[in-house]
Structure formats: structure tokens, C-alpha cells
Amino acid sequence: MHQISTKQQQQQQQQQKNTATIMVDEYCRYYSDFSKILGIYVKYFHPQLHFEVEQLLEASYNVWHRLSDDKKISLANFLEEITRESNH
């Protein structure tokens, strides 16, 4: 009985982990769209910064895709905490 409970708990944790990963990836798709819009804005209104902003956005995209799912979730939680803290 105890092992079934442990197994169910592990399955539930894995399911939560998978759900969180999906949510983080969805967030990244929105971020990707935002970064394209930001890139266009900078290109036309602040052309002197365009190259630097483009490099920064590309680097952040590359780093994100090299992270493991656990690290993505951890980073997403960290950013959420920063947002909460800055809203106080």
C-alpha cells in the first residue's frame, strides 16, 4: 500500500514537472514574439543600439534552449519571485 502511494506521488510529481515545462516553453514563445517586436522597435527608433540588443536577444535565446527542463522551471520560478518582489 505504501509503495503504491509512493509510486502515485512520483507520477504526480512527474506530471507537474511536465506541465511546468510546457508552461515555461509557452512563455518562451510569447517572449520570442516580444523580442522580435522589441528588435524592430530598437532598429527603427534607436538604431545605434540595434546591434547590441540583437546580440543580447540572440544570446538569451541560445542559452535558454541549452537549459534542461529543471533549470528552465527553476529560472521561471526565480523570475516570478523577482516580479512579485518588485510589485511590493
C-alpha positions in Angstrom: 0.0 0.0 0.0 2.8 2.4 0.9 4.7 1.7 -2.4 1.6 2.4 -4.4 1.2 5.7 -2.7 4.9 6.5 -3.3 4.6 5.5 -7.0 1.5 7.6 -7.4 3.3 10.5 -5.7 6.2 10.1 -8.1 3.9 10.1 -11.1 2.1 13.2 -9.9 5.4 15.0 -9.4 6.5 14.0 -12.9 3.2 15.2 -14.3 3.6 18.5 -12.5 7.1 18.8 -13.8 5.9 18.1 -17.4 3.1 20.7 -17.1 5.5 23.3 -15.7 7.9 22.6 -18.6 5.1 23.1 -21.1 4.0 26.4 -19.5 7.6 27.7 -19.5 8.0 26.8 -23.2 4.8 28.6 -24.0 6.0 31.6 -22.1 9.2 31.5 -24.2 7.1 31.5 -27.4 5.5 34.7 -26.2 8.9 36.1 -25.2 10.2 35.2 -28.7 7.4 37.3 -30.3 8.1 40.1 -27.9 11.8 40.0 -28.7 11.0 40.3 -32.4 8.8 43.3 -31.7 11.5 44.9 -29.5 14.1 44.3 -32.1 12.1 46.1 -34.7 11.4 49.0 -32.4 15.0 49.4 -31.5 16.1 49.1 -35.1 13.9 52.0 -36.2 13.8 54.2 -33.1 17.3 53.6 -31.6 19.4 52.3 -34.5 22.6 52.9 -32.6 21.6 50.2 -30.1 20.2 47.7 -32.6 23.3 45.5 -32.9 23.8 45.2 -29.2 20.1 44.5 -28.5 20.0 41.9 -31.3 23.1 40.2 -29.9 21.7 40.1 -26.4 18.3 38.7 -27.5 20.1 36.0 -29.6 22.3 35.0 -26.8 19.4 34.7 -24.3 17.5 32.6 -26.8 20.5 30.3 -27.3 21.2 29.9 -23.6 17.5 29.2 -22.9 17.4 26.3 -25.4 20.5 24.7 -23.8 19.0 24.6 -20.4 17.5 21.4 -19.0 13.8 21.4 -18.2 14.6 21.6 -14.5 16.7 24.6 -14.9 14.1 26.3 -17.1 11.5 25.7 -14.4 13.9 27.0 -11.7 14.6 30.1 -13.7 11.0 30.7 -14.4 10.2 30.5 -10.6 13.1 32.9 -9.9 11.8 35.4 -12.4 8.3 35.1 -11.0 9.7 35.8 -7.5 11.6 38.9 -8.8 8.3 40.1 -10.3 6.4 39.7 -7.1 9.1 41.4 -5.1 9.3 44.4 -7.5 5.5 44.8 -7.2 5.6 45.4 -3.5 
